[in-house]
Amino acid sequence: MRRLSSPEHEGQASPWLWLVVTFLLICVALNGFFMVTQFESDGDVMDRSELPTIVAAPSP
């Protein structure tokens, strides 16, 4: 078995590392988005139709 510091093994490990990091970032972003929509719509997660209106028409 080769060491992890070898360039061949590093080349094989980095795509998996990027996949895991990207997956975690997407999960965090989705959790934050659903949390924001949940608080904005007063606990009703299914009512997300108000969010685009809030974003499109900010208060002056």
N, CA, C and O atoms as a Tinker XYZ file with bonds, in Angstrom:
   240  protein
     1  N      0.846000   -1.204000    0.000000    73     2
     2  CA     0.000000    0.000000    0.000000    64     1     3
     3  C      0.881000    1.254000    0.000000    63     2     4     5
     4  O      1.861000    1.340000    0.740000    81     3
     5  N      0.520000    2.202000   -0.826000    73     3     6
     6  CA     1.335000    3.409000   -0.943000    64     5     7
     7  C      0.938000    4.451000    0.089000    63     6     8     9
     8  O     -0.158000    4.416000    0.648000    81     7
     9  N      1.856000    5.380000    0.329000    73     7    10
    10  CA     1.572000    6.439000    1.304000    64     9    11
    11  C      0.572000    7.445000    0.729000    63    10    12    13
    12  O      0.434000    7.578000   -0.487000    81    11
    13  N     -0.120000    8.148000    1.627000    73    11    14
    14  CA    -1.102000    9.135000    1.180000    64    13    15
    15  C     -0.432000   10.352000    0.561000    63    14    16    17
    16  O     -1.066000   11.112000   -0.170000    81    15
    17  N      0.864000   10.538000    0.858000    73    15    18
    18  CA     1.567000   11.712000    0.347000    64    17    19
    19  C      2.026000   11.526000   -1.098000    63    18    20    21
    20  O      2.527000   12.471000   -1.706000    81    19
    21  N      1.863000   10.316000   -1.664000    73    19    22
    22  CA     2.278000   10.097000   -3.051000    64    21    23
    23  C      1.339000   10.851000   -4.000000    63    22    24    25
    24  O      0.133000   10.903000   -3.756000    81    23
    25  N      1.877000   11.437000   -5.084000    73    23    26
    26  CA     1.049000   12.246000   -5.981000    64    25    27
    27  C     -0.103000   11.456000   -6.605000    63    26    28    29
    28  O     -1.185000   12.004000   -6.818000    81    27
    29  N      0.125000   10.159000   -6.903000    73    27    30
    30  CA    -0.935000    9.356000   -7.520000    64    29    31
    31  C     -2.118000    9.220000   -6.566000    63    30    32    33
    32  O     -3.272000    9.379000   -6.963000    81    31
    33  N     -1.816000    8.924000   -5.300000    73    31    34
    34  CA    -2.888000    8.745000   -4.321000    64    33    35
    35  C     -3.580000   10.073000   -4.054000    63    34    36    37
    36  O     -4.793000   10.123000   -3.851000    81    35
    37  N     -2.795000   11.154000   -4.056000    73    35    38
    38  CA    -3.379000   12.476000   -3.810000    64    37    39
    39  C     -4.331000   12.851000   -4.945000    63    38    40    41
    40  O     -5.379000   13.452000   -4.709000    81    39
    41  N     -3.961000   12.492000   -6.187000    73    39    42
    42  CA    -4.817000   12.773000   -7.330000    64    41    43
    43  C     -6.131000   12.007000   -7.236000    63    42    44    45
    44  O     -7.163000   12.491000   -7.701000    81    43
    45  N     -6.104000   10.819000   -6.640000    73    43    46
    46  CA    -7.326000   10.037000   -6.502000    64    45    47
    47  C     -8.171000   10.548000   -5.339000    63    46    48    49
    48  O     -9.396000   10.419000   -5.360000    81    47
    49  N     -7.536000   11.120000   -4.336000    73    47    50
    50  CA    -8.267000   11.508000   -3.128000    64    49    51
    51  C     -8.919000   12.884000   -3.278000    63    50    52    53
    52  O     -9.965000   13.134000   -2.679000    81    51
    53  N     -8.318000   13.781000   -4.068000    73    51    54
    54  CA    -8.873000   15.133000   -4.112000    64    53    55
    55  C    -10.264000   15.232000   -4.735000    63    54    56    57
    56  O    -11.062000   16.032000   -4.248000    81    55
    57  N    -10.614000   14.464000   -5.791000    73    55    58
    58  CA   -12.002000   14.555000   -6.281000    64    57    59
    59  C    -13.012000   14.159000   -5.201000    63    58    60    61
    60  O    -14.071000   14.775000   -5.082000    81    59
    61  N    -12.685000   13.138000   -4.422000    73    59    62
    62  CA   -13.596000   12.737000   -3.341000    64    61    63
    63  C    -13.685000   13.831000   -2.283000    63    62    64    65
    64  O    -14.756000   14.111000   -1.744000    81    63
    65  N    -12.523000   14.451000   -1.995000    73    63    66
    66  CA   -12.520000   15.531000   -1.000000    64    65    67
    67  C    -13.390000   16.687000   -1.472000    63    66    68    69
    68  O    -14.169000   17.247000   -0.701000    81    67
    69  N    -13.248000   17.041000   -2.760000    73    67    70
    70  CA   -14.069000   18.132000   -3.302000    64    69    71
    71  C    -15.544000   17.767000   -3.293000    63    70    72    73
    72  O    -16.392000   18.617000   -3.020000    81    71
    73  N    -15.863000   16.496000   -3.592000    73    71    74
    74  CA   -17.259000   16.060000   -3.567000    64    73    75
    75  C    -17.840000   16.190000   -2.169000    63    74    76    77
    76  O    -18.955000   16.683000   -2.001000    81    75
    77  N    -17.089000   15.748000   -1.164000    73    75    78
    78  CA   -17.575000   15.811000    0.220000    64    77    79
    79  C    -17.747000   17.262000    0.660000    63    78    80    81
    80  O    -18.756000   17.620000    1.266000    81    79
    81  N    -16.745000   18.100000    0.346000    73    79    82
    82  CA   -16.812000   19.513000    0.743000    64    81    83
    83  C    -17.997000   20.203000    0.064000    63    82    84    85
    84  O    -18.733000   20.956000    0.701000    81    83
    85  N    -18.174000   19.938000   -1.238000    73    83    86
    86  CA   -19.285000   20.555000   -1.966000    64    85    87
    87  C    -20.617000   20.086000   -1.406000    63    86    88    89
    88  O    -21.547000   20.877000   -1.246000    81    87
    89  N    -20.707000   18.779000   -1.106000    73    87    90
    90  CA   -21.949000   18.231000   -0.559000    64    89    91
    91  C    -22.281000   18.870000    0.783000    63    90    92    93
    92  O    -23.430000   19.225000    1.047000    81    91
    93  N    -21.259000   19.012000    1.631000    73    91    94
    94  CA   -21.489000   19.637000    2.937000    64    93    95
    95  C    -21.906000   21.101000    2.782000    63    94    96    97
    96  O    -22.798000   21.571000    3.488000    81    95
    97  N    -21.262000   21.820000    1.858000    73    95    98
    98  CA   -21.626000   23.221000    1.650000    64    97    99
    99  C    -23.059000   23.337000    1.150000    63    98   100   101
   100  O    -23.796000   24.228000    1.575000    81    99
   101  N    -23.462000   22.436000    0.243000    73    99   102
   102  CA   -24.838000   22.462000   -0.266000    64   101   103
   103  C    -25.822000   22.176000    0.866000    63   102   104   105
   104  O    -26.869000   22.816000    0.963000    81   103
   105  N    -25.480000   21.207000    1.726000    73   103   106
   106  CA   -26.361000   20.878000    2.850000    64   105   107
   107  C    -26.504000   22.077000    3.784000    63   106   108   109
   108  O    -27.609000   22.399000    4.222000    81   107
   109  N    -25.385000   22.735000    4.087000    73   107   110
   110  CA   -25.434000   23.906000    4.975000    64   109   111
   111  C    -26.255000   25.021000    4.333000    63   110   112   113
   112  O    -27.051000   25.678000    5.005000    81   111
   113  N    -26.060000   25.233000    3.026000    73   111   114
   114  CA   -26.802000   26.290000    2.332000    64   113   115
   115  C    -28.297000   25.988000    2.324000    63   114   116   117
   116  O    -29.118000   26.879000    2.544000    81   115
   117  N    -28.649000   24.714000    2.067000    73   115   118
   118  CA   -30.069000   24.348000    2.049000    64   117   119
   119  C    -30.678000   24.487000    3.438000    63   118   120   121
   120  O    -31.802000   24.970000    3.579000    81   119
   121  N    -29.938000   24.065000    4.471000    73   119   122
   122  CA   -30.453000   24.190000    5.839000    64   121   123
   123  C    -30.659000   25.652000    6.201000    63   122   124   125
   124  O    -31.673000   26.003000    6.804000    81   123
   125  N    -29.712000   26.506000    5.840000    73   123   126
   126  CA   -29.859000   27.931000    6.118000    64   125   127
   127  C    -31.024000   28.531000    5.350000    63   126   128   129
   128  O    -31.760000   29.363000    5.880000    81   127
   129  N    -31.192000   28.107000    4.097000    73   127   130
   130  CA   -32.290000   28.635000    3.277000    64   129   131
   131  C    -33.642000   28.235000    3.869000    63   130   132   133
   132  O    -34.550000   29.061000    3.965000    81   131
   133  N    -33.772000   26.975000    4.264000    73   131   134
   134  CA   -35.041000   26.519000    4.829000    64   133   135
   135  C    -35.294000   27.159000    6.191000    63   134   136   137
   136  O    -36.440000   27.432000    6.547000    81   135
   137  N    -34.229000   27.396000    6.950000    73   135   138
   138  CA   -34.396000   28.071000    8.233000    64   137   139
   139  C    -34.907000   29.488000    8.020000    63   138   140   141
   140  O    -35.817000   29.938000    8.717000    81   139
   141  N    -34.316000   30.197000    7.046000    73   139   142
   142  CA   -34.738000   31.575000    6.760000    64   141   143
   143  C    -36.186000   31.589000    6.296000    63   142   144   145
   144  O    -36.975000   32.412000    6.761000    81   143
   145  N    -36.546000   30.690000    5.384000    73   143   146
   146  CA   -37.921000   30.666000    4.881000    64   145   147
   147  C    -38.884000   30.275000    5.991000    63   146   148   149
   148  O    -40.020000   30.747000    6.030000    81   147
   149  N    -38.429000   29.412000    6.894000    73   147   150
   150  CA   -39.302000   28.990000    7.991000    64   149   151
   151  C    -39.581000   30.171000    8.920000    63   150   152   153
   152  O    -40.717000   30.373000    9.347000    81   151
   153  N    -38.533000   30.956000    9.234000    73   151   154
   154  CA   -38.730000   32.109000   10.115000    64   153   155
   155  C    -39.523000   33.209000    9.399000    63   154   156   157
   156  O    -40.373000   33.859000   10.007000    81   155
   157  N    -39.243000   33.415000    8.109000    73   155   158
   158  CA   -39.917000   34.476000    7.368000    64   157   159
   159  C    -41.407000   34.195000    7.221000    63   158   160   161
   160  O    -42.224000   35.110000    7.318000    81   159
   161  N    -41.768000   32.922000    6.986000    73   159   162
   162  CA   -43.173000   32.599000    6.736000    64   161   163
   163  C    -43.864000   32.140000    8.017000    63   162   164   165
   164  O    -44.898000   31.474000    7.962000    81   163
   165  N    -43.300000   32.492000    9.163000    73   163   166
   166  CA   -43.952000   32.248000   10.447000    64   165   167
   167  C    -44.170000   30.770000   10.721000    63   166   168   169
   168  O    -45.255000   30.369000   11.144000    81   167
   169  N    -43.150000   29.957000   10.485000    73   167   170
   170  CA   -43.238000   28.537000   10.830000    64   169   171
   171  C    -43.841000   27.687000    9.743000    63   170   172   173
   172  O    -43.827000   26.461000    9.853000    81   171
   173  N    -44.376000   28.293000    8.688000    73   171   174
   174  CA   -44.964000   27.506000    7.603000    64   173   175
   175  C    -43.936000   27.352000    6.492000    63   174   176   177
   176  O    -43.711000   28.277000    5.711000    81   175
   177  N    -43.304000   26.162000    6.425000    73   175   178
   178  CA   -42.220000   25.969000    5.470000    64   177   179
   179  C    -42.764000   25.860000    4.043000    63   178   180   181
   180  O    -42.077000   26.224000    3.089000    81   179
   181  N    -43.986000   25.364000    3.895000    73   179   182
   182  CA   -44.533000   25.169000    2.559000    64   181   183
   183  C    -44.875000   26.494000    1.894000    63   182   184   185
   184  O    -44.989000   26.556000    0.670000    81   183
   185  N    -45.040000   27.555000    2.678000    73   183   186
   186  CA   -45.415000   28.852000    2.121000    64   185   187
   187  C    -44.157000   29.630000    1.751000    63   186   188   189
   188  O    -43.747000   30.539000    2.473000    81   187
   189  N    -43.545000   29.267000    0.620000    73   187   190
   190  CA   -42.322000   29.927000    0.186000    64   189   191
   191  C    -42.617000   30.946000   -0.905000    63   190   192   193
   192  O    -41.684000   31.534000   -1.453000    81   191
   193  N    -43.868000   31.171000   -1.234000    73   191   194
   194  CA   -44.191000   32.090000   -2.330000    64   193   195
   195  C    -43.939000   33.540000   -1.922000    63   194   196   197
   196  O    -43.831000   34.410000   -2.786000    81   195
   197  N    -43.843000   33.812000   -0.622000    73   195   198
   198  CA   -43.615000   35.181000   -0.178000    64   197   199
   199  C    -42.156000   35.600000   -0.333000    63   198   200   201
   200  O    -41.860000   36.790000   -0.446000    81   199
   201  N    -41.253000   34.637000   -0.340000    73   199   202
   202  CA   -39.824000   34.955000   -0.356000    64   201   203
   203  C    -39.404000   35.715000   -1.624000    63   202   204   205
   204  O    -38.729000   36.738000   -1.511000    81   203
   205  N    -39.781000   35.247000   -2.838000    73   203   206
   206  CA   -39.377000   36.011000   -4.032000    64   205   207
   207  C    -39.946000   37.427000   -4.020000    63   206   208   209
   208  O    -39.300000   38.345000   -4.526000    81   207
   209  N    -41.130000   37.628000   -3.458000    73   207   210
   210  CA   -41.709000   38.973000   -3.401000    64   209   211
   211  C    -40.877000   39.862000   -2.486000    63   210   212   213
   212  O    -40.660000   41.039000   -2.777000    81   211
   213  N    -40.410000   39.285000   -1.371000    73   211   214
   214  CA   -39.596000   40.056000   -0.425000    64   213   215
   215  C    -38.258000   40.425000   -1.073000    63   214   216   217
   216  O    -37.757000   41.537000   -0.904000    81   215
   217  N    -37.683000   39.460000   -1.827000    73   215   218
   218  CA   -36.386000   39.715000   -2.453000    64   217   219
   219  C    -36.535000   40.685000   -3.616000    63   218   220   221
   220  O    -35.683000   41.551000   -3.816000    81   219
   221  N    -37.624000   40.546000   -4.393000    73   219   222
   222  CA   -37.784000   41.378000   -5.595000    64   221   223
   223  C    -38.190000   42.803000   -5.225000    63   222   224   225
   224  O    -37.816000   43.752000   -5.914000    81   223
   225  N    -38.953000   42.957000   -4.141000    73   223   226
   226  CA   -39.425000   44.292000   -3.772000    64   225   227
   227  C    -38.986000   44.643000   -2.357000    63   226   228   229
   228  O    -39.775000   44.532000   -1.418000    81   227
   229  N    -37.724000   45.069000   -2.193000    73   227   230
   230  CA   -37.250000   45.445000   -0.855000    64   229   231
   231  C    -37.873000   46.760000   -0.405000    63   230   232   233
   232  O    -38.276000   47.586000   -1.224000    81   231
   233  N    -37.942000   46.936000    0.896000    73   231   234
   234  CA   -38.553000   48.167000    1.414000    64   233   235
   235  C    -37.651000   49.364000    1.120000    63   234   236   237
   236  O    -36.438000   49.272000    1.306000    81   235
   237  N    -38.198000   50.453000    0.678000    73   235   238
   238  CA   -37.395000   51.651000    0.316000    64   237   239
   239  C    -36.783000   52.321000    1.536000    63   238   240
   240  O    -36.088000   53.328000    1.403000    81   239
